[in-house]
Every structure is written in C-alpha cells, then in structure tokens.
Amino acid sequence: MDLKILDREDIDEKRWNGCVHFAISAMPYAYTWYLDNVCEEWKGIVYDNYKIVMPLVIGKKMGIEYLYQPFFTQQLGIFSTMPLNQQNIDEFYNAIPKEYKYIDINFNESNYSPTSVKGEERDNYLLELHYNYETLEQNFSKNLKRKLKKAQEEGLFVATDVKPEQLADFYKKHTANKIKGFKEKHYYTILRIVYKALSYQMGVILGVKNKEGELLAVNFLINHPQRIINLLPSSSKEGLEKNAMAVLLNHIIQYNAGQKKYLDFEGSMIAGIARFYASFGAKPAKYFRIKTNHLPKILRIFKK
C-alpha cells in the first residue's frame, strides 16, 4: 500500500471527514473537528486519496513524543469504507513512524490487532435500536424495570434545559475525580466538544431532575448516522441512589426506537457498569487496546 503521513495542516478535511463518516465503523471521534478539540497535535496516515485513514494523536513528555488515546475518544484506529484484512492493518500499523517508541492507543471495532502486537481486548456495549420500544423493553432486565418504575414513582423526569456550562460543572464535580489523569484542561475540552457538536446539530444535552427540580444526572450524547454515543454520563450521589441515569438512557431508547442505528454505551471494563449497560439488552462489541513500549530501559519509568 502506498501510504502517506500528513501533518494536520496538510490534511484535506472534506476528504478525511468523508472517509470517517462513511467508514464501516463510523465514529465521530476521528472527524478533524473532534480531534482538533481533544488534543494539541495530531497527524494522519492516508491511503489512496483518503479511502482509508488513521489518525495519530501525539503527546510530549520530557521531550519525548509518543502516541496516546485522548480523553473522550473511546476508539480511533483505522477507518475505511471497505472491509480491511490483516495485511491492511499490519501495513498501517507498520507505517507509524519509528520515532514514536511508546504507543498506547485504541483501535476501533472493525480493526484487527496488528500481527506484531498482542492487543488487549476491551468491551464496548451496543444496543440495536432498529425495533420498536415495546420490543426493546422486553430485553430489559427485571432489575432495570424495577429501577425505572421506582424512579417514576419518585417523580424523576428528564430535563432538556441543561446548558453546556452546567453539564461541564456537574461532570467535573461528580465524575472527574473518579477518572485517572483528568485535569482542568479536560473541563474545557468538554465545553469545546459540546459546543462544536451542537453547532453541527450532532448532539443533545439531557439531565434528570427530582420533583424538587434538583439536577441528579446529566449526559451529552452525540447523534451520528450510525450510532448515538453515550459520551458524558454523570450522576450525583443521589442520582446514583435513585437510578437517574437509567431514566435518562431509557428516555433515549424510547425517543430513538425504530431507527437504523445503535445506542453506543461506550462500554466499560468495570463489571458493575458493564452489567448496567447489559441490563438494557446491549451486547458487547470487542475492540483492541494497542500498547507498546520500546523506550530505552532508563526511560521506561516515563510510561508504564
């Protein structure tokens, strides 16, 4: 394959975004505007006039450049409008410049693990929304149905008047402290993503309030042609106790039932969260974390 590595400023945005948009595992994380808002520097590997593309997100520490998975991008990797085989995956991976001796990235669901790397399997959870709500509800667990009934009895309701700043503040207060590596800059990343997606009419902010009008949970969901992504779920302590996020996700399922797309829960390797997503009838979808460390031994403390 004749692969080209392009700096960000040399990438044809229309062609790149067209490839990502119509890719087999189309995900908004790889749009140029999304990458621009979640990282400071990235490049792209491009094949045959943007028929296949792969973003390379670049970080720097102690003067060493490396590749990493930025916050709020569950999966990147190789995007193609045609099926990829193992050889295609290997050629793209091997085209990554050797200067990046530390790599920690996630490929997407349509990618294999490169032959030269033993990728770590991770679980996303997807719910087909192709059916009517009554059919989808039949696959809810008994426990989830009880939670939704109790929340309804307690007067919890979905609110559509949550502002981006309220969302970001709530997430920072109730969720950010549970996320390793979350920094102040990521608060502003949230605002950039939300405002940009809203400007493209690609997302919705929802909240759940109790009958007193107090906010118990918030979420920002990206609405993409192939999937609705559960991007920024956050619940307060009371929200967790009263199952506010279950109410919010149930609302999304009701509102979007019958569409030819998926509700993408963004998965979790935390058993309790995975069970919660599975309780909606969502099924696991595998993707690979690709991690290599070829730094000199004296520098390996830089990244474990």
C-alpha positions, 0 to 999 in steps of 0.5 A: 500500500502506498501510504502517506503521513500528513501533518494536520495542516496538510490534511484535506478535511472534506476528504478525511471527514468523508472517509470517517463518516462513511467508514464501516465503523463510523465514529465521530471521534476521528472527524478533524473537528473532534480531534482538533478539540481533544488534543494539541497535535495530531497527524494522519496516515492516508491511503489512496486519496483518503479511502482509508485513514488513521489518525495519530494523536501525539503527546510530549513528555520530557521531550519525548513524543509518543502516541496516546488515546485522548480523553473522550475518544473511546476508539480511533484506529483505522477507518475505511469504507471497505472491509480491511484484512490483516495485511491492511492493518499490519501495513498501517500499523507498520507505517507509524513512524519509528520515532514514536517508541511508546504507543498506547492507543485504541483501535476501533471495532472493525480493526484487527490487532496488528500481527506484531502486537498482542492487543488487549481486548476491551468491551464496548456495549451496543444496543440495536435500536432498529425495533420498536420500544415495546420490543426493546423493553422486553430485553430489559432486565427485571432489575432495570424495570424495577429501577425505572418504575421506582424512579417514576414513582419518585417523580424523576423526569428528564430535563432538556434545559441543561446548558453546556456550562452546567453539564461541564460543572456537574461532570467535573464535580461528580465524575472527574475525580473518579477518572485517572489523569483528568485535569482542568484542561479536560473541563474545557475540552468538554465545553469545546466538544459540546459546543462544536457538536451542537453547532453541527446539530450532532448532539443533545444535552439531557439531565434528570431532575427530582420533583424538587427540580434538583439536577441528579444526572446529566449526559451529552450524547452525540447523534451520528448516522450510525450510532448515538454515543453515550459520551458524558454520563454523570450522576450525583450521589443521589442520582446514583441512589435513585437510578437517574441515569437509567431514566435518562438512557431509557428516555433515549431508547424510547425517543430513538426506537425504530431507527437504523442505528445503535445506542453506543454505551461506550462500554466499560471494563468495570463489571458493575457498569458493564452489567448496567449497560447489559441490563438494557439488552446491549451486547458487547462489541470487542475492540483492541487496546494497542500498547507498546513500549520500546523506550530505552530501559532508563526511560521506561519509568516515563510510561508504564 
